[in-house]
Amino acid sequence: MKPLTEHDIRTAFVNCSKGEAKRLAVPHGLAERPWDDLDYFGWRDPQAPDRGYLVVELDGRPRGLTLRCSGAVSGRQRRSMCSMCLTTHSGGVSLMVAPKAGKPGKEGNSVGAYICSDLDCSLYVRGKKDPGPGSRLHETLTVEEKIERTVQNVAAFIAKVTASA
């Protein structure tokens, strides 16, 4: 993913108002992010832990989603799988709900997916971040194929959010 500026991020959101996008907490240190290893840029708001944000480049331009996050889905006994990168975690996957874009979102419609709680799917897929023992299923796919699958899953999630907007 190419590096994003604060302006790129704020103008990318498709499921909130311009005012909401202007007020959201964009992380500091954007220049230091591992952009070459990111398929999307995701973060949780430290001031509002139930909020998350995801920005991905689709069709040559950034597209962003505001998310509401539940607590971690799984406890000590149960493992849950991220629907984007297919990494399993104990306590590291959350239900993330995005209001739909446009009129459907204003009417309260939303789309949800189970996603890595820290929104670091890209780093898990590349082996740059370790979600713990037994967290990756044995697959014959290459890292590049896993990256492509993650990108396709994120794009499909955004397509559901923007459908009928």
N, C-alpha and C positions, 0 to 999 in steps of 0.2 A: 504494500500500500504506500502511496506517496505521502510525504509528511503533510499534515493539516495545520492550518493556522486557527486561531480562535474564531476569526471571521468565517472561515470555511465551515467550521463546526456549527456555529450559531445559525448560519443560513441553510444548513443541510436538513434540518428537522422537517418531517412531513406530517407529523401527527400532533403538533401543538401550535399555538399562536406565535407570531413574531415576538410578542411581549414576553411570553413564557420562555422562548428560546433565548431572549436577551438576558433574562434573569437567572437562567440555570447556571450551576457551578461547573465551569470548565476547569479541568485540572491544570495546575501550573507545570512548567517544565516540558512543554510540548516538544521542544527541539531535542530533548534527551530521550524521547520514546524510541523503542526499537522498531521503527516504521517498516523496515525491510522484513521483519518477522510477523507483521500484523496483517491479518486478512480483514479485520475490522478493528476499530478503536472503540473499546468499551470501558466504562468506569461506573462506579457507584458514588453517589454524593455522600461525603462524610458527614455533612450537616443534616442530611435526610436519608438515613440508611435504607428506607423503603423505596428509594428512587435510583434508577440506573439509566444509562444512556448508551446508545450504540450508534456508531457512524461507520458506514461502509461506502466504498466507491463502486457505483453501478453505472454502466453506460457512460463512463468517463466523468461522472460528477458525484460528489458526496451526497449520501442520503442518510438521514438520521432518524432514530426513534427514541422517544421518551418511554421509559418502562416503569412499572410499579413492580416491586419485588416482594415476594413472600420471604419468610425465613427459610433456612435450609430445609430441603424436603426430607432428607434421610437422617436417621439417627445412627447410633453406634452399631446396631444390628443389621441395618439395611443399607444397601448401596443403591444409588440412583444414577441414571445415565443422562448426560447432556444430549439434547436432541440436535444440537448444532455440530459438535465435534465428536460425539460418541465416546467421550471419556466418562468413566464411572468414578464416583466420589462417595465417601461416607461423610454426609453433612455438607457437601460442596456443590449441590445443585439446587437451584431455586426456580419456582414458577415465576416467570417474568411475563407480565401482561402489558400489552401496548394498546392504547386507545387507537381505534381505526382512524384513518385520515379522513378529513372532510366532514360532511354531514353525518355519516354513520357514527363517527367518533363523538360528535356533539350530541348525538342521541344516546350515548352511553355504550355503544358497541365496542368490543375489544377482541384481541387475539392473544392467546397465551402460548408459551412454550417453556419447556424445562431447559434451562441454560446454566452453564457454570456460574456459580454465585459471584465470582470475581470477574466475570466476563473476559477471561484470559484463554479462551479456546485456542487461539492461534499459537500460544506458547505451549500448551499441552500437546497439540498435534505435532509440533516440531521437537518435542522432548526438551524444551528449554525451561519448563516448569514441571515439577513432579507432583502429581495429585495423590501419591501414596502407592503402597503395594497393591497389586491386582487391579490397577485402575485402567489399564488398556487391554482390550480384548486382543487375542492373537488374530492378526489379519495378514493377508498376503499383499495388501495394497502398499504401494510405495508412499513415502511421506508426501510427495507431490500429489498423488491421487487422494490422499486423506485431506490435504489442503483444499483441493478442488471440491471434494464432497462438502467440506465445511462451508466454503464460499457458496455453493449451490443451496445448502440448507439455510444460510443467512438470507440469501436472495429470495428464497421461497417464503420465508417468514415476512420479509418486507413486502413482498407481492400480496400476501394475505392482508397485511395492514393497509395497503394502499388500494386494494380492490374496491370498486364502486365508489371511489372518492370523487 
